[in-house]
Amino acid sequence: MTIHEIRMLVTVCVATAAALGCLYSIVSSLLMASFFRRPLGAPAAFPAVTVIRPLHGREHALVDNLSSFLVQDYPGPVQFLFGVHDAHDPALEAVEAIRARYPHADVTVVADTRLHGPNRKISNIVNMLAHAKHAVFVFADSDVHASPDTLRHVVATLEEPDVGLVSCLFRGQPDPGFWPRVSAAACNYHFVPSVVIGLVSKLARPCFGPMIAMRRDTLERIGGLTQFSSHLAEDHAIGEAVRAIGLRVEIPPFIVTQACVETTSRAFVHHELRASRTIRRITPQGHLGSVITYPFALALIAMLLAGAAPWSLVLLGVALLSRLHVGIQADRALGRTLHGLAVLPLCELMLFYVFIASFRSSRVVWRGHRFSVDDSGLMTARK
């Protein structure tokens, strides 16, 4: 084949992928609306719950995020368990503020330096579990904010037959600044639609780490959490372990909020690379196929390859409109105002760069620590 023929073939392939991506965008926007309209059940009982929150360092709105679980419309007993590796961690200032604000709350703090593996979050949680009082556990990252009815919805879902774990979808809430807005757009306009279409089509088996609920006896049946202390995608591994004992992982049609804190382009890329390389390890074929989730980036490449031919300009316009439509529908479904649409094109181009870069290496950066990840998804710390 001549160079011209190769270029034409590549152009056709990229343009076809962009067109498929436009169709994917329209379908995902329709499915989002129906997914979040599903009814939510009410709990038959209100068992005692331990809310487990690993902490590390200062975060914007940390007090508000932690406090959101102390104002739940939940009549059952709730223990709030906070853990750090360092007794002088500045995150404990937020815990003291919470204790002063809610003096009657059952608050327990665990400071334990032990590391059970390179996954410091899991090590922190393992250290806390010995202090958990109740039979229902709700694990929530420090940057998660919950609406007042969250515990009711989680417990109601956990009561359903054969449910062993409840995992919650989340939307991004940006901290002040430009790059947090880009990060929130990546979550709300790319991640959430992809998850919904994966759930509805049953092509995905997700379990999301920001918030997970399970019973104590289920955790004991899968062998505890220490076994996941070297996993990069510990949430996925926990979900698979629950499925392996014949129980379901359920994702109910409501959301919690997770803070988007990446204040620079470098931090944004590191965060998204960790997520992208995690998905690549979990489902290589699915990760490769996800190229169609970037129709605007693909259409832009097709336009450049085609020398801005009229058809390529039309394709680029359709791709942009399809992505904006997804953004509008996502904001409606997630209860947001339309603040992120302006950064959506840049966000998609950045995410496409991350997608390409995810195939180049198995190294990730997590909270300032560098790791190598093997083919089994296990991490090794790097200097």
Helices and strands as residue ranges (DSSP letters): H 3-35, E 49-54, H 62-67, E 78-84, H 91-101, E 106-111, H 120-129, E 136-140, E 144-145, H 150-158, E 163-167, E 169-174, H 178-186, I 187-191, H 192-201, E 211-215, H 216-221, G 226-228, H 234-244, E 248-250, E 255-260, H 265-282, H 284-289, G 290-293, H 295-305, H 310-334, G 341-343, H 344-357, E 363-366, E 369-373, E 379-382
